[in-house]
């Protein structure tokens, strides 16, 4: 269980109980935000059109605002779902058990399009950096007609790798976009939206919840986080250039790296802990810089791990040129090193003293 | 010029002058060591036979002792050459100017065989590590008959990459071995050996050298080192995971990375400084742990940079399989990260306080 508290100002460590009213208020606010984002998403063309790039260079148009609306929708769906999980003893069990998988399905479906878009942007950015060119990446220079120089010009390999990733991830993003549209038009989605609409006015608390103390379940969420962090190889992670993240870089196993799983798990638990804190603090929830830094490092970890996996996967495309495969190998290793860098950054954030933020 | 001294106990910073006699004694000792190693090299079959692997698993046979003898020969050749450079105002200029390029030619020729052997060992070790296998690397599993699985088994890619590197670097080593044998039988070599034999009994000091002070030329060597270190990007190097070393990992330029050159230069200047100290201190030269650590980091830097370059070069072999090229790309990036790790290690060694070692 929890051996240290993340923040001495955390109400879970304080004497004043926080009651179920705080939970009801939080859930109502998140449900309202969910409905607002949904309305905005529909108004900004989220119900159709071409998928938008994650890039902000597109400008402030309907497509951009639709992306923002989808992000806000996911954001509130995650918070509702997380709070239902952490504070489940205080909620009607049938209702909350039925609601959580539906919210997870929705936010997962909505997240995919953005994830492919961001992954492509990350990989093209990395190829650009690895090519040592300060200017834009010339992916368009590598059409089907482009052929490698006799000695194998690696820049052409990088351009071809970029074009291949662009093709594959754009296709995946388009499919994710269609799937999201289909989901938003489905009766399953309408049932979720209806449940959230009910939640915005009437939170199904148990009879005992009004006088129950929110601090024990919040402390339990924190405890699960601290236990999971304690099981991470932080000693290794804190030693720069430990070369751990690439250890299975060439193994035959094409499944996601098993060494990443505990880090992904901590990322989810850290998020649940953050949401649990938001419920306790309400509107005045102070920003914990340490949690913020640790969370950002774990997001980087996840993004880099998935990008590395996409590069490895692209390298298994049949009939690619050796120069393309070489560039994808360099790219894979580069992203696995970003994974290692993210673990180091997490370790550095985490080992900082918890400083009172109030 | 020098802004700080590396070691407060360094005689260059002290009041008592060290005269040319110390230089004569040092050069005589190194020349004697050179002749002893040469005799040992001839006795242990250094004049023929098959090239030896750098691996120590060969056992204590004639071939191993020949490798040791060649190493000792290079070691004394470098020290003589370095001292002639640092203390050239105290030596007969015609003689020392004629001698240095000949010693550089000799130690360069002798070093090549060992370098290819060590590079192959490093690269196969890295492939083994990247394949996540604790046991030996199955390079023999990837004969010409081995073919990639339909989806492209990356372990086969790694094995094929290992077999390709083995073939290319073994060929290079065999050629270097022949070149070294040819060099040791040449009249050019006999002239060098004759000059060293003269040096073992009679060091050609200038008339003024007996009363000259060795400290100013030694301090100048240190100054050149400190100036070169001051020009290194140590701030970046001290920031882990700065991703600098791979910045040109996919650029079209196949020449050695220009960013490595200043580090290689510091490696040479550090060596000259060490030899200059040996002359000043004589037999009792204390080990400076800081210099030792910095020097080892720069050796790692050089080895990793050359291994990365060998992997990139192997990837330009015509008609290789994409899986082989992919594995070589991962390997290249891995070694460039070792380059970055070595720079970090150098920065860490260097920033330590110079501690008196006497």
Interface residues (C-beta under 8 A of the other chain):
Chain A: X127 X129 X130 X131 X132 X133 X151 X152 X153 X154 X155 X156 X157 X158 X240 X241 X243 X246 X247 X248 X249 X250 X251 X252 X254 X312 X315 X316 X318 X320 X321 X322 X323 X324 X325 X326 X327 X328 X329 X330 X331 X332 X333 X334 X337 X338 X340 X341 X344
Chain B: X127 X129 X130 X131 X132 X133 X150 X151 X152 X153 X154 X155 X156 X157 X158 X240 X241 X243 X246 X247 X248 X249 X250 X251 X252 X254 X312 X315 X316 X318 X320 X321 X322 X323 X324 X325 X326 X327 X328 X329 X330 X331 X332 X333 X334 X337 X338 X340 X341 X344
